Amino acid sequence: MTSRLDYCNALLRGCSARLINKLQLVQNAAARVLTRTKKYDHISPVLSTLHWLPIKHCIDFKILLITYKALNGLAPQYLSELLSHYSPSRLLRSQNSGNLIIPRISKTTVGGRSFSYLAPKLWNNLPNTVQDADTLCQFKSRLKTHLFNLVYT
C-alpha cells in the first residue's frame, strides 16, 4: 500500500492542500486497517508507531533523496545540472555550508513546483549533520530521523 502512495509522489510537491489531504486520508485508512484502530481515534500516534511520515513529508523526503543523489553523482546528469553550489564572491563563513543556489522564479505557481527551485530550497533547510552524510543509506536514515522529529516531537 505504501509503495503505491510513494510512487511518483515527488511530482506532487506544490499541489493543492486538498489533493495532498486526499492522499493523507488514504494513508490514514491504511494505518487504521493495519493496526485495527477505531475510526475516531487520533491517527498521529498510530502513524508514529508505524514509523510512517505524513504524505507531505514523504514528498519532501523523496525530493531530498533525489537531490542527494544528484549532488553525489548517483542521479542522471540532467538532474545534477539543475543544481548549483553556493559560492560567495568574497570569503564568508557560509561558503562551506553546503548550500545550493535557489534560482529566482517568475511565476510562483508553476516555477515554485520545479525541481530546480524546490530541491535547493528544501536542501538549504536541512541541518548540516543530514547534508554531510557519507553514504546514501546514512543520508536516508538521518533524513527520516530529522523529518520524523519535525513531525512527531
Secondary structure by P-SEA (a helix, b strand, c coil): ccccccccccccccccaaaaaaaaaaaaaaaaaaaccccccccaaaaaaaccccaaaaaaaaaaaaaaaaaaccccaaaaaacccccccccccccccbbbbbbbbccccccccccccaaaaaaaaccccccccccaaaaaaaaaaaaaaaccc
